[in-house]
Amino acid sequence: MNIYDFQVKDAKGNTVNLSEYKGKTLLIVNTATGCGFTPQYKGLQALYDKYQAKGFEILDFPCNQFGNQAPGTEDEIHQFCEINYKTTFRLFSKIDVNGKNESPLYTYLKGQKGGFLSKRIKWNFTKFLVDKTGEVVERFAPTATPESIEDKIASIL
């Protein structure tokens, strides 16, 4: 099994096969609109603007598991991100990243790069970097800003 075997829902409820991202470098992020890390959307968008033409994609998965910091609907979240951060990368449906209802995608990601003393996601804006072959190459803590991981992204593009 690899990342391309998963299906997820986009913000409009459509099924998306992650196989459509074969050959692209991915940054998969669980996000929230009311989090202290929410301003990272600006840096994420800057990375996307800079590297999208080189095959870079950001997959944004809102998560309301941490302090109820993503309480809105997918439409409300999308509007917030567009208005406040001018985001253009793909927004997916809200998911759980821990626990009995966690997304199978996140079960897989955590299995590949558990790190941080446990396999649990500690907070929103945890980032997983996936190379063009679908291998999860690194996991970044929420405190890792998009700017601080740019060199790693650029090196695998």
Backbone torsions as a table, in degrees:
resi	resn	phi	psi	omega
1	MET	NA	141.5	172.9
2	ASN	-140.9	-178.2	-173.6
3	ILE	-59.8	-28.8	-177.2
4	TYR	-74.3	-7.1	178.6
5	ASP	-85.5	-6.6	-174.9
6	PHE	-92.8	149.2	171.4
7	GLN	-118.2	140.7	177.8
8	VAL	-134.1	170.9	177.1
9	LYS	-104.9	137.1	174.2
10	ASP	-82.2	-179.7	-175.0
11	ALA	-64.1	-18.0	178.6
12	LYS	-97.9	3.7	177.8
13	GLY	88.6	6.7	178.7
14	ASN	-81.0	142.6	176.8
15	THR	-74.9	132.5	179.1
16	VAL	-122.0	123.6	173.6
17	ASN	-84.1	124.0	-179.4
18	LEU	-66.8	-10.7	175.3
19	SER	-63.0	-19.2	177.6
20	GLU	-69.2	-9.9	178.7
21	TYR	-100.0	9.2	177.7
22	LYS	-55.3	137.2	178.3
23	GLY	84.2	3.2	179.4
24	LYS	-113.9	152.9	172.8
25	THR	-89.4	130.9	-174.6
26	LEU	-118.9	143.9	167.0
27	LEU	-119.8	112.8	-177.9
28	ILE	-102.4	124.3	-171.5
29	VAL	-133.1	131.9	169.2
30	ASN	-91.1	127.0	-169.5
31	THR	-123.8	171.8	174.9
32	ALA	-156.1	146.4	-177.2
33	THR	-87.8	-13.3	-178.0
34	GLY	-119.0	33.1	-174.1
35	CYS	-106.1	153.4	175.0
36	GLY	-60.4	-22.0	178.8
37	PHE	-92.1	-1.9	-177.6
38	THR	-52.2	-36.8	177.6
39	PRO	-58.9	-12.2	175.3
40	GLN	-62.8	-18.5	175.8
41	TYR	-54.6	-36.7	-179.9
42	LYS	-61.3	-46.9	178.7
43	GLY	-67.5	-37.0	176.6
44	LEU	-62.1	-44.1	179.6
45	GLN	-64.3	-38.2	178.0
46	ALA	-62.0	-42.1	176.3
47	LEU	-62.4	-43.2	-179.2
48	TYR	-63.0	-45.2	178.6
49	ASP	-59.7	-40.1	-175.1
50	LYS	-75.1	-35.8	-169.7
51	TYR	-116.7	-4.5	-177.1
52	GLN	-57.8	-41.0	-179.3
53	ALA	-64.9	-16.3	178.9
54	LYS	-97.0	9.3	177.0
55	GLY	96.1	26.6	179.7
56	PHE	-102.8	133.9	177.7
57	GLU	-132.3	143.5	173.5
58	ILE	-110.1	128.9	177.3
59	LEU	-109.4	112.9	-172.7
60	ASP	-101.1	114.0	179.8
61	PHE	-115.1	99.7	176.3
62	PRO	-59.1	143.7	-178.4
63	CYS	-140.7	128.0	-177.6
64	ASN	-104.9	15.8	-175.5
65	GLN	-78.3	-14.6	-173.5
66	PHE	-113.4	98.6	176.2
67	GLY	66.0	23.5	178.5
68	ASN	53.6	43.5	-174.1
69	GLN	-92.8	2.6	174.5
70	ALA	-135.3	63.0	-171.4
71	PRO	-78.8	-17.5	-173.7
72	GLY	-76.2	174.3	173.4
73	THR	-75.0	168.8	177.2
74	GLU	-59.4	-39.6	178.3
75	ASP	-62.9	-42.8	178.8
76	GLU	-64.8	-40.9	178.6
77	ILE	-64.0	-45.7	179.7
78	HIS	-60.0	-46.2	179.1
79	GLN	-62.3	-43.4	178.5
80	PHE	-57.9	-46.9	-177.7
81	CYS	-67.6	-40.4	178.6
82	GLU	-65.8	-45.2	-176.8
83	ILE	-69.8	-47.0	-173.2
84	ASN	-86.0	-29.1	-174.9
85	TYR	-128.9	1.7	178.1
86	LYS	55.3	36.4	-177.1
87	THR	-69.1	143.4	177.7
88	THR	-128.4	-5.0	177.9
89	PHE	-77.1	165.6	-169.3
90	ARG	-74.1	131.3	176.2
91	LEU	-101.6	134.1	179.0
92	PHE	-109.2	176.4	-178.8
93	SER	-71.2	156.7	179.4
94	LYS	-64.0	138.4	-177.5
95	ILE	-136.3	166.9	166.7
96	ASP	-98.3	140.3	-179.8
97	VAL	-109.6	-6.4	177.0
98	ASN	-137.6	158.3	170.7
99	GLY	89.1	-172.9	-172.3
100	LYS	-66.0	-23.7	179.9
101	ASN	-104.7	17.4	-177.0
102	GLU	-65.5	148.9	177.7
103	SER	-61.3	133.8	175.5
104	PRO	-56.2	-31.4	176.6
105	LEU	-59.6	-44.3	-179.1
106	TYR	-72.5	-30.9	172.8
107	THR	-59.3	-44.3	178.8
108	TYR	-65.1	-50.0	-178.3
109	LEU	-57.0	-46.5	-179.5
110	LYS	-65.0	-33.1	176.9
111	GLY	-67.2	-30.2	179.0
112	GLN	-79.5	-40.4	-177.3
113	LYS	-138.4	72.1	-178.9
114	GLY	-62.2	-63.2	175.1
115	GLY	51.5	-176.2	176.1
116	PHE	47.5	38.8	175.6
117	LEU	68.8	-5.2	177.0
118	SER	-155.8	172.3	177.8
119	LYS	-97.3	9.8	179.2
120	ARG	-87.5	149.2	170.1
121	ILE	-80.4	129.4	-175.8
122	LYS	-84.3	-31.3	-175.9
123	TRP	-166.4	173.4	176.4
124	ASN	-66.5	157.2	-178.7
125	PHE	72.3	24.7	164.5
126	THR	-72.9	138.1	-173.3
127	LYS	-124.0	138.3	174.7
128	PHE	-118.8	127.2	178.2
129	LEU	-100.3	127.0	-176.6
130	VAL	-121.2	130.6	-178.4
131	ASP	-82.6	-180.0	-174.3
132	LYS	-65.4	-16.1	178.9
133	THR	-95.3	-1.9	-179.9
134	GLY	93.6	5.2	179.1
135	GLU	-81.9	132.7	175.2
136	VAL	-77.9	112.3	-173.3
137	VAL	-97.9	-24.6	179.8
138	GLU	-161.7	151.3	174.7
139	ARG	-118.6	135.0	-179.0
140	PHE	-119.5	137.8	178.0
141	ALA	-66.9	159.2	177.7
142	PRO	-55.5	-30.6	-179.2
143	THR	-72.9	-15.1	177.3
144	ALA	-74.3	113.4	-178.7
145	THR	-75.2	156.6	175.6
146	PRO	-55.2	-38.3	-179.8
147	GLU	-63.4	-35.6	-177.1
148	SER	-73.6	-17.1	179.7
149	ILE	-107.0	3.0	-177.2
150	GLU	-57.9	-43.3	-178.5
151	ASP	-61.0	-39.5	179.2
152	LYS	-64.2	-43.0	178.1
153	ILE	-62.3	-49.8	-178.4
154	ALA	-59.3	-36.2	-176.9
155	SER	-68.2	-23.5	-179.8
156	ILE	-104.7	-2.9	174.4
157	LEU	-71.2	NA	NA
